[in-house]
Amino acid sequence: MVLKGTKKAVGGYNLNNNLLNIKTILDIEKWQKIQNELALVTGMAIITVDYKGIAVTKHSGCNEFCEMMRNNPKTLKNCQRCDARGGLEAARINGIYVYRCHCDIFDAAIPIVVDDKYMGAVMVGQIILEENNSDQYLEKIYSAPENLSFEQEKMIAYYNKLPRLSYNKANAILNMIGNISNYIVEEAVKKYSLYEENQELTLKVSQYINKNTSHGEEYISLQNKTDNRFPRADVQNQTLKSAITYIQENLDKKIALNEMAEMCFVSPSYFSKLFYKEIGESFSNYLTNLKINKAKLMLKTTSKTIQEITFELGFNDTSYFIRCFKKHEGVTPNFFRGYSKKHSIESKKIE
């Protein structure tokens, strides 16, 4: 599984690649906690590195043998070379790359790739495979010089304490860690992209307001008009009345056209045609308008978070709600709340 935040994977976001690196994509502090727990439950050591193989997290579950190797400046370089090469190979094959390190220990690299740019990798391993023929199908990624100045007995004792897993179990663990990491990276890329879009939109709206009005009267006038654009509630058609009443009283739920048609004892196609004829807009537009207008009211009159408003209005997730709101109003919920609050304060000052 590749951690790929491509345009396809994250819904067509355009990212500023010049600003992207593994530390802007991942919240390292939070990822460290997740990494620690994954190492604890899987028995495999985990470390996250940048594209040069330099660690950006602390080692989770590092065993005594590898600690000894990484605490020595000479052998640390060998470990870093393995991490760098493993990550690049994983990016090259577009998936998990499994190999033997310079000490013949099982390791794997899960690449972090965003918009085809290799950011780094999650390195997993420090185990011995139970299969006797494992050396035959795992490439040794780097051969280090043999003149190591370690106490041989201690090194052998530590090596013998390395965890042992079957290849199938190790592979299953890698897929699990890859899926978790992939999800985290995709969500992080979405958040980063939305932040960039919000910054750009805020700048454009501010420039427009400063150019055309002193206090943004045009924008507020537009908002007041949309505030009054509530869908009709005085439906005369008896067939639709029960559905309209249910919708208006249950905006916190996910409401489907099929369910409303069943409530009105008609077919979905007939309900859809009747709804448009009576209301003047499609069922989906009506429902979205109603939810967005209630969201605007909540943004103006409550201190509830965007996430709380999202779930109170029955949207699938926060990102989807933000996209719907922006499409409907031309600005993000946060911008709408901030601008409405600012205008309210300015209006009181003028009064």
Backbone torsions as a table, in degrees:
resi	resn	phi	psi	omega
1	MET	NA	125.0	179.8
2	VAL	-95.1	137.6	173.8
3	LEU	-83.7	88.9	-171.1
4	LYS	-118.5	111.5	177.1
5	GLY	-94.1	55.4	-177.0
6	THR	-76.5	170.1	178.9
7	LYS	-59.1	-39.5	179.0
8	LYS	-65.4	-41.2	-174.7
9	ALA	-69.3	-31.8	-175.3
10	VAL	-114.2	21.7	169.2
11	GLY	83.6	29.2	172.4
12	GLY	83.3	27.6	178.9
13	TYR	-79.1	140.9	175.4
14	ASN	-101.8	114.8	-173.9
15	LEU	-106.1	150.4	176.1
16	ASN	-83.8	96.6	-174.8
17	ASN	-63.7	-23.0	-179.6
18	ASN	-66.3	-26.0	-177.9
19	LEU	-97.2	-7.4	-173.4
20	LEU	-83.4	133.7	167.1
21	ASN	-153.8	175.1	-172.8
22	ILE	-63.0	-27.8	-179.0
23	LYS	-79.9	-21.8	174.6
24	THR	-84.4	-24.3	179.5
25	ILE	-82.7	-45.8	-177.5
26	LEU	-100.5	139.1	167.1
27	ASP	-80.7	98.6	-169.8
28	ILE	-59.6	-39.0	-178.4
29	GLU	-63.6	-44.9	179.5
30	LYS	-69.8	-40.5	-180.0
31	TRP	-63.5	-35.3	179.0
32	GLN	-59.0	-42.0	179.5
33	LYS	-64.2	-43.9	178.4
34	ILE	-64.3	-42.8	179.5
35	GLN	-60.3	-42.4	179.1
36	ASN	-60.6	-43.5	-178.7
37	GLU	-67.9	-40.5	179.3
38	LEU	-63.0	-40.6	178.7
39	ALA	-64.8	-38.8	-178.2
40	LEU	-65.0	-44.4	-174.7
41	VAL	-82.5	-22.5	-178.0
42	THR	-96.6	-20.9	-177.0
43	GLY	77.6	7.4	178.5
44	MET	-108.4	143.3	178.3
45	ALA	-76.9	146.3	-178.8
46	ILE	-137.8	137.9	172.8
47	ILE	-146.4	145.0	179.1
48	THR	-108.2	132.7	-175.3
49	VAL	-125.8	159.4	174.6
50	ASP	-85.4	-173.5	-174.2
51	TYR	-67.2	-15.4	177.1
52	LYS	-90.9	-4.6	-177.1
53	GLY	88.9	7.1	179.0
54	ILE	-84.7	132.1	-176.5
55	ALA	-64.9	136.4	172.9
56	VAL	-112.1	-7.1	172.2
57	THR	-126.4	166.0	172.0
58	LYS	-77.5	155.6	-179.1
59	HIS	-71.1	129.8	177.1
60	SER	-102.8	122.7	177.1
61	GLY	71.6	23.8	179.6
62	CYS	-65.0	128.4	-177.9
63	ASN	-83.3	171.1	-173.4
64	GLU	-63.8	-36.8	-179.2
65	PHE	-63.6	-48.3	-177.9
66	CYS	-72.3	-30.9	174.4
67	GLU	-61.1	-42.9	178.5
68	MET	-61.1	-41.6	179.3
69	MET	-66.3	-42.9	-175.7
70	ARG	-78.7	-16.9	177.9
71	ASN	-84.3	-10.1	177.6
72	ASN	-97.7	122.4	-176.1
73	PRO	-53.3	-37.7	-178.6
74	LYS	-69.5	-49.5	-177.7
75	THR	-75.6	-23.8	175.1
76	LEU	-59.3	-40.6	178.9
77	LYS	-61.7	-37.6	177.2
78	ASN	-64.2	-41.6	178.4
79	CYS	-63.0	-42.5	-180.0
80	GLN	-65.9	-36.9	177.1
81	ARG	-63.1	-40.7	178.1
82	CYS	-64.3	-43.9	179.6
83	ASP	-61.5	-44.4	-178.9
84	ALA	-65.3	-47.4	-178.6
85	ARG	-65.9	-41.7	179.3
86	GLY	-60.7	-43.7	179.2
87	GLY	-63.6	-42.5	179.7
88	LEU	-65.5	-38.8	177.8
89	GLU	-65.4	-38.7	178.5
90	ALA	-64.3	-41.3	177.7
91	ALA	-65.8	-38.0	-178.7
92	ARG	-64.9	-42.8	-178.0
93	ILE	-87.6	-4.1	177.4
94	ASN	63.5	41.5	179.2
95	GLY	-176.7	-172.9	-180.0
96	ILE	-67.2	131.8	179.2
97	TYR	-114.0	120.0	-177.9
98	VAL	-105.3	137.1	-174.5
99	TYR	-158.0	175.0	171.1
100	ARG	-105.2	135.0	-179.9
101	CYS	-79.5	-174.2	-177.1
102	HIS	-65.4	-13.8	177.2
103	CYS	-106.0	16.4	179.1
104	ASP	65.0	28.0	179.1
105	ILE	-99.9	142.2	179.2
106	PHE	-65.5	126.4	175.5
107	ASP	-140.2	162.5	177.1
108	ALA	-148.5	152.1	178.7
109	ALA	-121.7	129.8	175.1
110	ILE	-110.4	110.8	-171.7
111	PRO	-74.2	148.1	171.9
112	ILE	-108.4	109.3	-175.6
113	VAL	-125.3	126.1	178.8
114	VAL	-126.6	123.5	-177.6
115	ASP	50.3	44.7	178.3
116	ASP	66.2	14.6	177.6
117	LYS	-108.1	121.8	-179.4
118	TYR	-75.7	119.1	-177.0
119	MET	-97.2	-31.2	-175.0
120	GLY	160.7	-159.2	-177.1
121	ALA	-156.8	155.2	169.8
122	VAL	-95.5	116.4	-178.2
123	MET	-96.2	126.9	-175.3
124	VAL	-129.0	139.4	176.2
125	GLY	156.3	-126.0	-174.0
126	GLN	60.6	47.4	175.7
127	ILE	-133.3	166.7	172.9
128	ILE	-109.7	132.2	178.1
129	LEU	-76.8	140.6	-179.5
130	GLU	-69.2	-28.3	-179.0
131	GLU	-66.5	131.8	-177.7
132	ASN	-69.4	-26.3	-175.9
133	ASN	-98.5	20.2	-175.0
134	SER	-60.4	-31.9	-178.5
135	ASP	-62.9	-23.0	-175.0
136	GLN	-75.1	-28.7	-176.6
137	TYR	-116.2	7.9	174.4
138	LEU	-116.5	121.9	179.7
139	GLU	-69.3	138.0	170.9
140	LYS	-84.6	114.0	-166.5
141	ILE	-76.4	-25.8	-178.1
142	TYR	-156.2	132.8	178.3
143	SER	-106.0	114.9	-177.3
144	ALA	-92.6	159.1	174.9
145	PRO	-57.8	151.7	-174.7
146	GLU	-89.0	-11.5	-174.3
147	ASN	-80.0	72.0	179.6
148	LEU	-96.0	133.4	-176.5
149	SER	-96.9	58.3	178.3
150	PHE	-109.5	157.8	172.4
151	GLU	-70.3	115.6	-173.3
152	GLN	-60.2	-41.4	-177.8
153	GLU	-64.5	-43.7	-179.9
154	LYS	-65.9	-41.3	-179.4
155	MET	-62.7	-42.2	179.1
156	ILE	-66.4	-40.7	179.9
157	ALA	-62.6	-44.6	178.6
158	TYR	-65.0	-40.3	-179.1
159	TYR	-62.6	-40.7	-179.2
160	ASN	-68.5	-16.6	179.4
161	LYS	-90.1	-2.0	179.1
162	LEU	-61.4	140.5	178.5
163	PRO	-61.2	149.1	178.7
164	ARG	-122.0	128.8	-179.8
165	LEU	-135.0	155.7	173.3
166	SER	-74.8	158.0	-179.5
167	TYR	-61.7	-40.8	-178.8
168	ASN	-63.3	-42.4	179.7
169	LYS	-67.9	-42.2	178.3
170	ALA	-60.7	-41.0	-179.8
171	ASN	-65.2	-39.2	178.4
172	ALA	-64.3	-40.9	178.0
173	ILE	-63.2	-42.7	179.2
174	LEU	-60.7	-43.3	179.1
175	ASN	-63.4	-39.7	179.3
176	MET	-63.5	-48.9	-179.8
177	ILE	-62.8	-39.1	178.1
178	GLY	-61.9	-43.8	179.6
179	ASN	-64.2	-42.6	179.1
180	ILE	-64.0	-46.7	-179.3
181	SER	-63.7	-40.8	179.9
182	ASN	-59.2	-44.5	180.0
183	TYR	-63.2	-44.5	-178.9
184	ILE	-62.8	-43.0	-179.8
185	VAL	-65.7	-43.5	179.7
186	GLU	-60.5	-43.9	179.3
187	GLU	-65.1	-38.1	179.2
188	ALA	-65.7	-39.8	178.9
189	VAL	-65.8	-40.8	177.6
190	LYS	-59.6	-47.3	-178.6
191	LYS	-62.6	-42.2	179.8
192	TYR	-63.5	-42.1	-179.1
193	SER	-66.7	-43.0	178.4
194	LEU	-62.6	-36.6	177.4
195	TYR	-63.0	-45.2	179.0
196	GLU	-62.1	-43.4	-180.0
197	GLU	-63.1	-41.3	-179.3
198	ASN	-64.6	-40.8	179.0
199	GLN	-63.4	-43.0	-179.3
200	GLU	-66.6	-42.5	-179.8
201	LEU	-66.6	-41.6	178.4
202	THR	-58.6	-42.7	179.7
203	LEU	-64.3	-44.1	-178.6
204	LYS	-64.4	-44.5	-179.5
205	VAL	-65.0	-42.1	179.0
206	SER	-61.4	-41.9	178.8
207	GLN	-64.5	-39.7	179.0
208	TYR	-65.0	-45.4	-178.6
209	ILE	-63.9	-45.3	-179.2
210	ASN	-63.9	-32.0	-178.1
211	LYS	-76.5	-37.1	-171.0
212	ASN	-103.9	-29.3	-179.0
213	THR	-144.0	157.4	-179.4
214	SER	-81.0	-34.7	-177.4
215	HIS	-123.2	12.1	176.7
216	GLY	76.4	33.6	-177.2
217	GLU	-61.6	-35.9	-179.4
218	GLU	-61.7	-45.6	-177.4
219	TYR	-65.6	-44.9	-179.7
220	ILE	-64.9	-37.6	177.3
221	SER	-60.0	-42.7	177.6
222	LEU	-62.2	-42.0	180.0
223	GLN	-65.2	-38.5	179.0
224	ASN	-64.2	-36.8	178.2
225	LYS	-66.0	-43.6	-178.9
226	THR	-69.7	-28.7	177.2
227	ASP	-62.6	-32.2	-177.8
228	ASN	-88.1	0.7	-176.6
229	ARG	-89.6	48.9	179.0
230	PHE	-77.1	141.0	178.6
231	PRO	-61.0	152.9	-177.0
232	ARG	-61.8	142.5	178.3
233	ALA	-114.9	-18.9	-175.7
234	ASP	-89.4	63.4	-178.1
235	VAL	-77.5	127.7	-178.4
236	GLN	-88.8	-27.2	-177.2
237	ASN	-66.8	118.6	-175.7
238	GLN	-66.2	-28.7	-179.4
239	THR	-64.4	-38.3	-175.6
240	LEU	-87.9	-16.1	-170.4
241	LYS	-56.0	-43.8	-177.6
242	SER	-64.0	-37.7	-179.9
243	ALA	-69.3	-44.1	-179.5
244	ILE	-62.3	-43.7	178.8
245	THR	-61.8	-43.5	-179.5
246	TYR	-63.2	-44.6	-179.0
247	ILE	-59.5	-48.2	-176.0
248	GLN	-66.3	-25.7	-178.5
249	GLU	-96.4	-4.4	-175.4
250	ASN	-135.2	44.5	-179.9
251	LEU	-66.8	-13.7	178.9
252	ASP	-81.1	-2.7	-176.5
253	LYS	-109.9	160.7	173.5
254	LYS	-83.8	114.8	-173.1
255	ILE	-109.6	123.8	-177.8
256	ALA	-106.0	147.0	179.8
257	LEU	-59.4	-41.2	-179.5
258	ASN	-59.0	-40.3	-179.9
259	GLU	-66.3	-39.4	179.5
260	MET	-68.6	-38.1	177.8
261	ALA	-63.0	-42.2	178.4
262	GLU	-64.0	-37.7	178.6
263	MET	-63.7	-32.4	-178.8
264	CYS	-92.6	1.3	177.8
265	PHE	61.2	40.3	175.7
266	VAL	-134.8	169.1	178.6
267	SER	-75.9	155.0	178.9
268	PRO	-56.7	-40.6	-178.6
269	SER	-66.8	-41.8	178.6
270	TYR	-67.3	-41.1	178.0
271	PHE	-58.9	-43.7	-178.7
272	SER	-62.1	-45.3	179.8
273	LYS	-66.2	-44.0	-179.2
274	LEU	-64.6	-39.8	-179.3
275	PHE	-62.5	-47.0	-178.9
276	TYR	-64.6	-40.0	-179.1
277	LYS	-65.4	-39.5	-176.8
278	GLU	-81.7	-43.8	-173.2
279	ILE	-90.8	-31.0	179.8
280	GLY	93.9	5.6	175.8
281	GLU	-153.7	165.6	-177.5
282	SER	-70.0	160.7	179.6
283	PHE	-59.4	-44.7	-177.6
284	SER	-64.7	-41.2	178.1
285	ASN	-64.8	-42.2	178.4
286	TYR	-58.1	-47.7	-178.1
287	LEU	-65.3	-42.9	179.3
288	THR	-64.6	-44.3	178.6
289	ASN	-57.9	-43.5	-178.9
290	LEU	-63.3	-44.0	-178.8
291	LYS	-69.0	-41.2	-179.6
292	ILE	-66.5	-40.6	178.5
293	ASN	-64.5	-37.1	176.1
294	LYS	-69.1	-36.3	176.9
295	ALA	-61.1	-42.0	179.0
296	LYS	-61.7	-40.9	178.2
297	LEU	-64.0	-41.8	179.1
298	MET	-66.7	-38.0	178.9
299	LEU	-65.3	-34.0	-179.0
300	LYS	-79.8	-35.6	-168.0
301	THR	-110.8	-7.1	179.9
302	THR	-128.6	167.6	176.6
303	SER	-105.1	17.6	-179.2
304	LYS	-63.8	144.9	179.7
305	THR	-72.0	163.7	178.0
306	ILE	-60.2	-38.2	179.8
307	GLN	-65.2	-42.1	178.6
308	GLU	-62.7	-43.0	179.1
309	ILE	-64.9	-39.9	178.7
310	THR	-53.5	-51.2	-175.0
311	PHE	-77.7	-28.0	176.7
312	GLU	-69.3	-22.7	179.4
313	LEU	-102.5	7.7	172.5
314	GLY	74.4	22.1	175.9
315	PHE	-78.6	155.8	-175.8
316	ASN	-65.0	-46.7	178.5
317	ASP	-156.8	169.6	-174.3
318	THR	-63.6	-42.0	-179.5
319	SER	-60.5	-42.2	179.2
320	TYR	-65.3	-41.3	178.0
321	PHE	-61.1	-44.7	-179.6
322	ILE	-61.4	-42.2	179.3
323	ARG	-63.8	-42.8	178.8
324	CYS	-63.0	-44.3	-178.1
325	PHE	-64.0	-43.9	-178.8
326	LYS	-65.0	-40.0	178.2
327	LYS	-64.9	-37.1	-176.6
328	HIS	-77.7	-40.9	-172.0
329	GLU	-109.8	-15.4	-179.9
330	GLY	87.2	-6.0	178.1
331	VAL	-139.4	164.1	178.9
332	THR	-79.1	160.5	177.8
333	PRO	-56.4	-41.6	-179.8
334	ASN	-63.2	-41.8	178.8
335	PHE	-65.8	-43.4	179.3
336	PHE	-58.7	-46.9	-179.7
337	ARG	-62.0	-47.4	-178.2
338	GLY	-63.5	-42.8	-178.3
339	TYR	-69.7	-40.6	179.1
340	SER	-63.0	-41.3	179.4
341	LYS	-65.2	-43.4	-179.6
342	LYS	-63.6	-44.2	-179.7
343	HIS	-64.6	-39.0	179.0
344	SER	-60.5	-42.4	179.3
345	ILE	-66.6	-42.2	180.0
346	GLU	-65.3	-37.3	179.6
347	SER	-64.0	-41.0	178.1
348	LYS	-64.3	-37.3	179.1
349	LYS	-64.9	-40.5	-179.3
350	ILE	-66.6	-40.9	178.3
351	GLU	-62.9	NA	NA
